[in-house]
Amino acid sequence: MKHVFKESKSGSKKTLLLLHGTGGNEEDLLPLADMIDPNAAVLGVRGNVDENGMNRFFRRLREGVFDEEDLKFRTKELHDFIDEAAAEYGFEREHVTAVGYSNGANIAASLLYHYERPFQSAFLFHPMVPIRDLNLPDMSGLPVFIGAGSNDPICPPEETEELYGHLKDKGAAIKLYWAQMGHQLTRDEVEQAASFYKEHADSSS
């Protein structure tokens, strides 16, 4: 998968996995990495799906309706890529934190649904429920931050609440933050995420 990797300048064991929204690329969320943990290594990944010239991590049938078979395939593809990148670049696989926005948050959530502890922690900005009717793995104590917009036309509040419920029921140490905005990513969301990271994710070893 097309990607960019930046080594930690401080010797930190942590790596932030950056997953862009529809139409983005592997460098889109680099400013978020600086705000959440400027000392961590960074792995920014570009989705392999092209939707009318826009990069995505998996196909959809229409707005808000995912191609579940492709989602499963692309989830495994990304999971395998992270393993391969850890071996190539020498970062510690168990110290990877996912930071995803919109479509990138959805593929990160799908990894949480399909694999047991694929990340040390996860930051999901404006995510949706990736798939339903799946027996989810245990997530006891796993730090997860969800940033959502109270007026998000793409991801309605009930969708966010459902995702929150799924993760909480499996034991995730979860925080849901509502920005009084739509689907756009806001600075206050990222600041709340950075605070959560320092409180929870940054203290985990």
N, C-alpha and C positions, 0 to 999 in steps of 0.2 A: 504494500500500500504506500502511496506517496505520503511523505512525512517530513518533519523537521525535528531534529533532536538537539537539545542544548544541555551540555553537562552542567552540573552544579559547580558554582565557583567557590562554594564554601565547604565542600566535602559532605554535604547533606546526603543521607541515604534515601531521601524521598524524591519521588518523581511524580509530576503532574501530567496526566494524560488529557490532552485538550481535544474536544470533539465539537466541531462547528455545527451551526445550523444550516438549513437548506440554502444553497447558493454560496456558502462560505468556503474556506480552505484551511489548510493546516496552520496558517499563521494568524487567523482571525482572533483567537482567544489569548494570544501572547500577553496583551495588557492585563488580562484577568490573572494570569499566572503571577505577574509581578505584584499584584495587589494581594493575592492570597498567600503566596509563599515565594518571595524573591530569591530564597536560598535553594529551592528545590531544582532538580533537573527537570527538563520539560520535553515531552514527546507530543508534538502536534500532528494529528493524522487527518488526511483527506479521505472522505468517503469515496467508495469505488463506483457508486451508481451515478449515472448522468440522467437528470430529468430535465429535458429541454434546455440543456446547457448549464444546468445548476447541479453542483455536487451535493449528493446525499449519501447517507450510510446504508439505506435500504429503500426498496421501491414502495410506493403506495398506489392504491387503486384510484383514490381521489382524496381530496382534502380531508384529513382526519381518519381515513380508512387505510390501514396498513395491509400490505401483501405479506401475510403471515409466513408463508413458506420462504419467501425471500428474506424476511426478518430473521428467521431461524438460521438460514444459511449465512447471512452477513454477520450475525452475532458470533457464530463459531469462527468465521473468517477473522473478525477483529480480535477475538480471544486468542486465536493462534498467532496472530501478528504481534500482539503484546508479548507473548512468550518468546517469539523469535527476536523481537527488538531488545528484550532484556538480555538475551544471550549475546546478541551482536554488540550492544553498547555497554554491557556490564552493570546495568542498574539492578537493584534488588526487586524482584517481581512482587514480593509480599509488601513492599512499601510504595505501591502505586495508588495514587488518588485520582479518580475520574472527575473531570470538570467538563460538563456538557451543556450546550444550549440548544433548545428546541429539538431538531432532529438528532443532534448529538446527545442530548439528554435522554432521548428515547432509546437510542442504542445502548447507552450506559445502563439505563433501567432494565433493558432486555438482558444484559449481562448479569445483573443482580438477580433477575428472575430465573435464568437458566443455569447459572453456575454458583457454587458455594464460595462466597467471599472472593470474588474476582478482583476486588479492590480493598485497600486498607480503609478507605472512606470514599464517599461519592458526593458530588455537588451537582445537583440537577436543576437547571434554570429553565422554567416553562416546559416541563415534561408532560407527557401523556402516559396512560396505562399502555405498555407495549403489547401485551397479550393477556388474554383471560383464560380461565379454566386450566390453569397450570399449577401443579403442586410445587410451591416455592420452597427454596432451601432455607435453612435456619440462618438468621441474620443477627443473632443475639449480640447486642452491644456495638454493632457496626454503625459508625457515624455517617448519617446521611442528611444533607441539607437540601431542601426544596425551596426554590425561589419561584413565586408565581405572581401573575397579574390579576387583580380582582376584576378587571374589565377585559380580560384576554379573549378576543373573538375566536382564536384558533384552539385554545385550550381552556374550555369553560371550567369554572370553579368546582363543579361536581366531579369532573375528571381528575382534577388535582387531589380532591379529598379522597377519591377512591384509591388512587396510587398511594397516598399517605397512609390510608388504612391497611392496604396490603403489606407495606413495609413495616409499619408499627406492629401489626399482628405477628410478624415473624421476628420481632424483638429488636429491630433497628433502633439505635439511639438517634431519633429523628427530630428535626426542626423544620417547620413549615413557616415561611415568611411571605406575607402578602404585601406586594407593592401596589399602590393605588394607580395602576397604569394598565396598559394593554399587553401585547405580546413582546414589546421591546424590552431588552435587558437594561435595568437601571443601575445607577451607581450605588444607590442605597442597598439594593439586593447584594451586590458584590461586597460591600462593606460588612453587611450582616454575615455573609458567607465567610469572610476573612476572620471575623470575630469567632464564629463557630469553629473554624479550623484551628485557631489558636487555643480554644477552650477544649476541644475534643480530639480532632485528628492530629494536631501537632504534638499532643502529649502522648500519643500511642507510639509504641516502639515496634 
